[in-house]
């Protein structure tokens, strides 16, 4: 039986951590406890576990690479010449720019549409819903606007103007500079100081800034020089964990036993509350915390703003042949199914959804270090290797990028700076998040509780 909810408002942080938090023991001690519980491990189960892990790892890595390269190649089909010269004839080019333009809009809108429908269904099914604070909704709107502008500029302008495909792949690696800066300040405030984290965040910040500054210095396009720092700033703000936390603020609610619970207090204290049967209270609070309404509003705003921002960018920069949004959309839809970019569109959509599901599965099974951390870490180098190799049997169109290996020393410098920025700001913290590398074989095909915090 699930134990009764306790009065969280009468417990201070220390009591919550003592009574409801899974105590972090040394890794060696935890492993010994696991060995005593399991006894002798079956060789067959071990083999099955590692085979499944390898397949999951390979699937996530393929999805990450497929998503990166497909949207990059699709962006390169935009009318790059129109950023600086008069537009070409649509009839001569079979409206490839218009088709790619429409596909990119759909790619940016589909995730928001799926999120909107999912949250709408969950809210309709849920019997109890907590209304968020007004400030939480405002932060959600703020985040949605910044995310749409940043993503649209990346997909429609920056990727299209990137002269070197390796630079384009690396552009998204440094968007967590602001997050690293916030964590650095937090590290100085919190005592005792963690010197290792301070050094890592400092390296991440300077690596990201240095990488972007070098790209801007080498770029011949003034539009890219102006747009890149703006996009990085907007996405850093939109995806900041602090702003995400502000969106989860909700009003106090009464539990089924009449005990008032403030989900924000539990979240801010980082108390990983669990029930006696390993069902997390924090998951229950998350479902009823009012986050659904904020997500619903922000997803709706993203759905509306994405095409509007895209059409504004098209009008301002002249990506397609038509200044009229309706004409651009119409011409793009006419050649949608017959254009050779359709395979890239399908690849991006499929890899995005399959990759999301596989990542969720990996984290649910406590396989996030091997099947989530490692693919995220090596996906960028592998993608770059594919670009250097040229056309592959899956992704074709690398010949559209001229002089990919020109100025190789400068490319290596940018690669190192932006990649290390991501590793030190995000990946290392992900690696430290769990003690166990993998779950027990006996529970591999079940879904143990997983705290996403």
Buried (B, 14 or more C-beta within 10 A) or exposed (E): EEEEBBEBEEBEEEEBBEEBBBEEEEEEEEBEEEEEEEEEBEEEBEEBBEEBBEEBBEBBBBBBBBBBBBBBBBBBBBBBEBBEEEBBEBEEBEBBBBBBBBBBBBBBBBBBBBBBEBBBEBEEEEEEBBEBBEEBBBBBBBBBBBBBBBBBBBBBBBBBBBBBBBBBBBBBBBBBBBBBBBBBEEBEEEEEEEEEBBEBBBBBBBBBBBBBBBBBEBBEBEBBBEBBEEBBBBBBBBBBEEBBBBBBBBBEBEBEEEBEBBBBBBBEBEBBBBBEEEEBBBBBBBBBBBBBBBBBBBBBBBBBBBBEBBBBBBBEBBBBBBEEBEBBBBBBBBBBEEBEBBBBBEBBBBBBBBBBEBBBBBBBBBBBBBBBBBBBBBBBEBBBEBBBEEEEEEBBBBEEBEEBEEEEEBBEBBBBBBBBBBBBBBBBBBBEEBBEEBBBBEEBEEEEBBBEE
